[in-house]
Amino acid sequence: MNVLFIGYGRMGGALGDAWLASGKVEQLSIVDPGIAPDAAAGRYGRLEDVPADQAFDVIVLAVKPGYASEALAGLSDRHCERAVVVSVAAGVTQGFLSRALGGRCPVVRAMPNTPVLVGAGCTGLYANEHLDNARRFIIGQLFEAVGAAYWVNEEEQLDAVTAISGSGPAYYHLFSEALAEAGIKLGLPPELARNLAAQTAFGAATLQHQAHADFTELRMAVTSPNGTTAAAIEVFETQKQLRELVMAATCAAHRRSVELSEGA
Ligand SMILES: NC(=O)c1ccc[n+]([C@@H]2O[C@H](COP(=O)([O-])OP(=O)(O)OC[C@H]3O[C@@H](n4cnc5c(N)ncnc54)[C@H](OP(=O)(O)O)[C@@H]3O)[C@@H](O)[C@H]2O)c1
């Protein structure tokens, strides 16, 4: 498979490096003003420098959302001829991308998250009816090479994906920050408090990830009546405060995602 990346920063680089390492992609070309150009290695500073007669199977758009339109502007008809364009640009709609491409190729919107950097990502994918099943399968496989991938049927659902898994790693990091701070206040050395929080997050996530794991059952298994966990859970669950907070926070993220999409 012959893939062109437009933008090879944090997200583009994580995806491209993983796809090459997994053998899913044989030939990778990169356009990014921040890299050292080397045409023989398929590395270019500008899209205009990519040979106009080169065809690609997949073109990944991984620039900041505000640059999406100008970044696609230099694609030739030959670049697009058999390509599917996969955009990871948050909030940039499928309609906007199709217009920017002059309708020359099918478009997939992907919402990955930062754990793709360690092969434990979670990506929401959306494609309209122009994408055939064979290519849909291939794109799904590419994102499964960096974690889990889930297709949504409606483009608007990507706003909810953004609010849950796109921004989600930050919520867990915030909880770990709070847990580590609490550990320090309870008398632990900072490094130990940090390590306890991180290893506990990792262990809990690993348990949740087991087949058929039920979150409530996992929680109940740690919560003996009148024990230490029960004392803490009672505080979190007072008037369902934690759940209300999570609901309000994810609604705010969802609202912001909708606003960003409407601006694109
Ligand atoms: N990071 C995440 O967790 C995450 C999650 C989901 C989606 N995304 C999406 O992924 C996209 C990229 O985010 P990122 O965090 O990887 O940003 P990033 O690290 O800033 O990478 C973007 C890269 O694109 C380059 N670039 C700018 N204009 C270009 C152009 N016209 N042609 C080619 N390359 C160009 C930038 O170069 P310069 O720095 O020299 O301008 C930079 O190297 C964003 O749209 C974001 O919404 C990111």
The ligand as an SDF file (V2000), in Angstrom:
LIG
                    3D

 48 52  0  0  0  0  0  0  0  0999 V2000
   -2.7520   14.9340   19.0030 N   0  0  0  0  0  0  0  0  0  0  0  0
   -3.9400   14.3590   19.2530 C   0  0  0  0  0  0  0  0  0  0  0  0
   -4.2310   13.7950   20.3170 O   0  0  0  0  0  0  0  0  0  0  0  0
   -5.0060   14.3320   18.2060 C   0  0  0  0  0  0  0  0  0  0  0  0
   -6.1310   13.5250   18.4050 C   0  0  0  0  0  0  0  0  0  0  0  0
   -7.1060   13.4730   17.4060 C   0  0  0  0  0  0  0  0  0  0  0  0
   -6.9460   14.2460   16.2680 C   0  0  0  0  0  0  0  0  0  0  0  0
   -5.8670   15.0350   16.1360 N   0  0  0  0  0  0  0  0  0  0  0  0
   -5.7570   15.8710   14.9490 C   0  0  0  0  0  0  0  0  0  0  0  0
   -4.5430   15.6120   14.2850 O   0  0  0  0  0  0  0  0  0  0  0  0
   -4.1710   16.7750   13.5780 C   0  0  0  0  0  0  0  0  0  0  0  0
   -2.7030   17.0060   13.8170 C   0  0  0  0  0  0  0  0  0  0  0  0
   -2.5050   17.2060   15.2090 O   0  0  0  0  0  0  0  0  0  0  0  0
   -1.0520   17.0340   15.8390 P   0  0  0  0  0  0  0  0  0  0  0  0
   -1.2290   17.0140   17.3020 O   0  0  0  0  0  0  0  0  0  0  0  0
   -0.3170   15.9090   15.1720 O   0  0  0  0  0  0  0  0  0  0  0  0
   -0.4140   18.4480   15.3730 O   0  0  0  0  0  0  0  0  0  0  0  0
    1.0940   18.7730   15.0680 P   0  0  0  0  0  0  0  0  0  0  0  0
    1.9950   17.9550   15.9340 O   0  0  0  0  0  0  0  0  0  0  0  0
    1.2160   20.2810   15.0920 O   0  0  0  0  0  0  0  0  0  0  0  0
    1.3060   18.2630   13.5640 O   0  0  0  0  0  0  0  0  0  0  0  0
    0.8340   18.9330   12.4260 C   0  0  0  0  0  0  0  0  0  0  0  0
    1.9880   18.9420   11.4020 C   0  0  0  0  0  0  0  0  0  0  0  0
    1.4910   19.4240   10.1590 O   0  0  0  0  0  0  0  0  0  0  0  0
    2.4850   20.2900    9.6070 C   0  0  0  0  0  0  0  0  0  0  0  0
    1.8670   21.1640    8.6070 N   0  0  0  0  0  0  0  0  0  0  0  0
    1.3320   22.4080    8.7440 C   0  0  0  0  0  0  0  0  0  0  0  0
    0.8670   22.8680    7.5570 N   0  0  0  0  0  0  0  0  0  0  0  0
    1.1150   21.9030    6.6430 C   0  0  0  0  0  0  0  0  0  0  0  0
    0.8830   21.7890    5.2480 C   0  0  0  0  0  0  0  0  0  0  0  0
    0.2830   22.7620    4.5460 N   0  0  0  0  0  0  0  0  0  0  0  0
    1.2710   20.6570    4.6190 N   0  0  0  0  0  0  0  0  0  0  0  0
    1.8590   19.6750    5.3100 C   0  0  0  0  0  0  0  0  0  0  0  0
    2.1380   19.7190    6.6450 N   0  0  0  0  0  0  0  0  0  0  0  0
    1.7640   20.8230    7.2970 C   0  0  0  0  0  0  0  0  0  0  0  0
    3.0110   21.0090   10.8110 C   0  0  0  0  0  0  0  0  0  0  0  0
    4.2240   21.6090   10.5250 O   0  0  0  0  0  0  0  0  0  0  0  0
    4.6180   22.9780   11.3270 P   0  0  0  0  0  0  0  0  0  0  0  0
    4.6290   22.6150   12.7660 O   0  0  0  0  0  0  0  0  0  0  0  0
    5.9610   23.3230   10.7640 O   0  0  0  0  0  0  0  0  0  0  0  0
    3.5340   23.9650   11.0110 O   0  0  0  0  0  0  0  0  0  0  0  0
    3.1340   19.8640   11.8190 C   0  0  0  0  0  0  0  0  0  0  0  0
    4.3550   19.1720   11.6910 O   0  0  0  0  0  0  0  0  0  0  0  0
   -5.0450   17.9260   14.0760 C   0  0  0  0  0  0  0  0  0  0  0  0
   -5.9680   18.2960   13.0730 O   0  0  0  0  0  0  0  0  0  0  0  0
   -5.7620   17.3580   15.2600 C   0  0  0  0  0  0  0  0  0  0  0  0
   -7.1110   17.8390   15.3190 O   0  0  0  0  0  0  0  0  0  0  0  0
   -4.8710   15.0900   17.0580 C   0  0  0  0  0  0  0  0  0  0  0  0
  1  2  1  0
  2  3  2  0
  2  4  1  0
  4  5  1  0
  4 48  2  0
  5  6  2  0
  6  7  1  0
  7  8  2  0
  8  9  1  0
  8 48  1  0
  9 10  1  0
  9 46  1  0
 10 11  1  0
 11 12  1  0
 11 44  1  0
 12 13  1  0
 13 14  1  0
 14 15  2  0
 14 16  1  0
 14 17  1  0
 17 18  1  0
 18 19  2  0
 18 20  1  0
 18 21  1  0
 21 22  1  0
 22 23  1  0
 23 24  1  0
 23 42  1  0
 24 25  1  0
 25 26  1  0
 25 36  1  0
 26 27  1  0
 26 35  1  0
 27 28  2  0
 28 29  1  0
 29 30  1  0
 29 35  2  0
 30 31  1  0
 30 32  2  0
 32 33  1  0
 33 34  2  0
 34 35  1  0
 36 37  1  0
 36 42  1  0
 37 38  1  0
 38 39  2  0
 38 40  1  0
 38 41  1  0
 42 43  1  0
 44 45  1  0
 44 46  1  0
 46 47  1  0
M  CHG  2   8   1  16  -1
M  END
$$$$
